[in-house]
Structures are given as C-alpha cells and as structure tokens.
C-alpha cells in the first residue's frame, strides 16, 4: 500500500492533572481572615490557579505525525501501535470533541483530543487532518477484520462464539472495532450541533408535555404555557419521590462522621434541571423530561450522595479533579464547609453586580478518597487534598463554623467495619494537628432496610 502521513497538533490529556493545582489554595483560605490584604489574597488564590492553567496549556500542547501501514501505524508521539493490540476504541464524554481513545492490550490508553474551534492546542486544519486519520484507521481495521474472518473456518468461528459467551469480561466490548469507530465518529459529529439540537429538543419536549392543551384551547400565551409546565413538574416531582424512596431502600446503609451534629445524608438522582434557553416558558421543560426519564427507568439512574447540614444547607459528595479518573470502585468522600467564610465567586452570573453580597460564596470543597489494597487507609486520607493537614487544622482554628464531613455508601464498596477504621485513621490525623475530636459523631443512615 502507499504510505500516507498525517500531521496534526492535539491536546495531551495527561497535562490536565496540572489543573489540580487550582485546589491548592483552599486549605489556606480560612487562615487568611477577613482583614487580609487584597494583594496577599490574590497571590494565595490566583497564584496556584494561574500556575495550574499555564502548566496545563504548556504541557498540553502536543504534535503527532502518523504513518498508516498494513498491520500497524507509526506515531511520532506514542510509538508503533499494532492493530491487533487495540482492545477498545472510544470517545470519552468528558473530553472535547473530536477525540479518540485507543485502549491497548497492555493497559495503555492512547488519546488524541482536539477541538473544532481553533485554540491554543490546534486549528481547523489539524481537525481536518485528524478526521482523515480516523477514516484511514477505520479502513485498515476493516481490512484486518475481513482477513481474520476469511482466514477462520466457519465451524471454528461458531464454536469460539458459543464457548466464549459466558466468559466475556467487563472490560471487553461485544461490538467490533469497526462498529466502535463508527460510534466514535457519530459522537464527534454530534458535538458540532449540540447547541441548536438542544434547543430543538427543548421546544419539542415543551410541545410534547403541554401541546395537547394548547392546541385544544388555541391559546399560545407564554405565561399560561409556563403555568401548565409547572403543574406537570409538581406532579412528576411527587412521583419521583416515591421512586427514589424505593431505590434508597435498595442502596444499603450510608455512613457519616462529622462535627456537624445536625448533618444527615440522602441520595438524590443526577437530573438535568436547568433552563439553558433563558426563555421563561421553558423553565420546567428540561426538568420534566429528566423526571419522566427517571420515573420510567429508575434502575438506570445515577444516585449521588448529598450531605444536609445546619440550616438545610446541601452539598454533593463526589469525586474531584484529583481523582475523577481513578479506576477503583471503593470510595470515601470528604467535605470541608464553612458558611461564614465567603470567597469571590467564579460564576459569571454572580459578577453582574459586584456590590451584591451574592457575588461571594461560602467556602465549600469536597473530593473522593479512592481506596486501594496497595495503600493504607491513613495514606489515602492524608492525600485527599494538597495540604490535607492544614485543611483539618482549620477545625481547631474555627471550631464553631468550620465543618468536616467523612462519608461513604455501601454500594460504593464500603461497609461499617472499613468505615470505622477510616474514622480512626482520620482521628489520628486530626489529633496530630490538635483538633478536638470529641465534637465529632458517627451516624449510620438507611440501616434498617
């Protein structure tokens, strides 16, 4: 075959880890107090953030030159990759598009990330070349699969299929690499139309839920549309609460250790409730659609753990940029919260009126703590945040307002014995920085189900 070269710039996914530097200032914010100078505040807060962004950009710039061959392709960035070594092809949702990720049989993940809009990492010409590379890769994989299929006796192929049905592991995909590549191409193409299609679906959903009444009455009054949509929202919210109660009973106990004695835990579905159109008639459209999907398919819903504290303040316990890509299924969750400590918000909406106290938000950070057999519980907790000992020490400096939460859930690989051991390890670390642990209480929720 005639060798063809594909040269393009892309974003190195591993450079995203430098963004974790943006979390570094948080343990020190409570120490600065209300009278700290603006210059010092900006240095402490903005310094690590700027450094993290700069490093992510500098280290994220990458360029690859690829030469397609019959049985493998040469990559100047990743080295030679045999087509037979490719186990799975995907386009992860968390990455910009277009992108492609190859999982190899040695466990390595080879990822190229680009953006349809020109930016510091690539331009539109790079995207064109990258998409041409994907087409060429698909053609070579099709050729390989065709050769493998024709070279294998029909009887042997049938025997292998029937004997291996029950032995396919979780990591193996039942679709062929060619089909996986087709799926990647569809995802990459869909992102170009995400905004207009989203608006179209919002309009269709509004007509679907309320359209019958409108057409009967001949009244297309905007406020009336919004009122009908709100009634549907209230009805479906009541249904969703009943469904959620059944799911919670099946989820097993969840555990909390905190110096917030009024705190409790609850599970809530991850639903899209936002109105991105900005049109008042669409206020409940997305929410209604999400609630309907949750009610009809509750088993496929993702339930998140929330802590409800004093004054009904609510915080989601989830992974952070520090561990969002960890592979373990066993997790603890850690949160630090101080409602009296206000920091400037990064939200554009909050900056419309800088004199408004709403431009500040309460100090509230959380992360997951992945647990591995190769690491001790104490080590895992100590590495939950950069400067974790300083994060814990704030409970001594601000005992009345600074709250710490350690939580876990049974369906995330946790049981009561492991959680109590984690509590003992956390107490050791708090004692080391002179925190009074007598104010902390352990609670177990949902235990009777």
Number of C-alpha atoms within 10 A of each C-alpha: 6 7 9 11 15 17 17 20 22 24 25 21 17 11 17 17 14 21 21 19 20 18 19 20 19 21 20 15 19 23 15 12 11 10 7 10 10 9 9 12 16 10 13 17 19 14 16 19 20 15 15 22 18 14 18 22 19 15 16 20 17 18 19 18 14 21 17 19 18 14 13 17 19 17 18 13 12 12 11 13 16 14 19 13 13 19 17 20 24 19 24 14 9 6 15 15 24 23 25 23 16 19 16 18 12 9 10 10 13 17 21 21 23 25 23 19 12 13 10 14 19 21 17 15 13 21 23 12 16 25 17 13 20 17 15 16 19 18 13 20 22 16 15 15 17 11 11 10 12 9 9 11 9 10 8 9 11 11 10 10 10 9 9 9 10 8 7 10 9 7 8 9 13 13 9 15 20 18 14 18 21 17 15 22 20 13 19 20 14 14 15 15 10 11 13 10 13 14 13 12 14 20 16 13 17 22 16 12 15 17 15 11 14 15 11 8 8 9 11 12 10 12 11 13 20 19 15 17 21 19 12 16 21 13 12 19 17 11 15 19 13 11 16 19 12 11 18 16 13 12 17 16 20 25 23 23 24 23 22 20 15 12 21 21 24 16 19 18 17 13 17 12 15 13 16 13 14 9 10 13 21 22 21 24 29 23 22 25 20 17 24 17 15 22 18 12 11 18 10 9 17 12 18 14 20 17 19 17 18 12 8 11 10 15 18 19 23 19 19 17 16 20 17 12 9 12 10 13 12 17 21 26 22 24 20 22 19 19 14 14 18 18 15 15 14 11 11 8 10 16 15 11 10 11 9 10 11 16 19 18 17 15 18 17 18 21 21 26 27 22 21 14 7 6 10 12 22 17 11 17 24 17 14 21 24 17 16 16 18 17 19 24 23 23 24 15 14 15 14 12 16 23 23 21 20 24 29 28 26 16 15 14 14 20 16 15 9 13 23 14 13 21 23 14 19 20 17 15 19 20 14 12 15 14 19 15 16 8 11 18 15 15 15 17 15 15 11 8 10
